[in-house]
């Protein structure tokens, strides 16, 4: 099968590697142009380009994939199928109509739930118990095409966004050969999505990671999990941002506290391996790892020792204008 793989982000690597390893396929890769990355803003290739070149696969990097010159080059390859995984550009109808087996997108949710840019983050933040991947027949409307194939997986109790993203990427790689065999044999039915059941997962903004300690403990914990490692969950200690990178939710921890003695966000207890923080309901957030402003990631006990943390101190939240609430 002649396949064009379109991808840019690391999420697509397991699929690309499986396609290349299957010698039955003739592969060409389209990825985004090299971009500034990291703090130094050095111009670097995408993870997809790096692997493709290492494997001796031809790479095409159009600035705008829907321009006539780009479409002409795609036509010349005469693909049977275009497989898209986290590419970063919307395909025009001219491209969608080119391959005989269609343009197929792998999306990291159980569509029609969580269409959009941040399905993994949003699923964890919203407390979902399961998710998965969906292969869809691409249309001009983003993530709204007919469903061809789905694979479900349970979201583990303490799983972070980064960990679940890695698992779903791996699941995509594990299922792609079966999918290709089924679509080539004509065994897959196109199932239209029910738009009434659609939900949307908008791109995550950094400020969405701010912890509101008045919320329920489970909601706070899901926010921490769903934003780790990006965009990151944070609070403030003595006016400086404090990023929380690993925590636990102690749902059955009910300390005997004098009524009104602690505000939400108060450090109730300091243990050998963590800080117990009071929330808006029963139960505690136990902070295990964190990053103080201007410092590296550290264990909670290192933070306690280095910053002389005491029980009763309060982790606060701030309004955009800097006023503490």
Secondary structure by P-SEA (a helix, b strand, c coil): cbbbbbbccccaaaaaaaaaaccccbbbbbbccbbbbcccccccccaaaaaaaaabbbbbbbcccccaaaaaaaaaacccbbbbccccccccccccccccccbbbbbcccccccccccaaaaaaaacccbbbbbbbccccccccccccbbbbbbbcccccaaaaaaaaaaaaaacaaaaaaaaaaccbbbbbcccccbbbbcccccccccccccccaaaaaaaaaaaccccbbbbbcccbbbbbcbbbbccccccccccccccccccccccccbbbbbccccbbbbbccccccccccccaaaaaaaacccccccccccccccccc
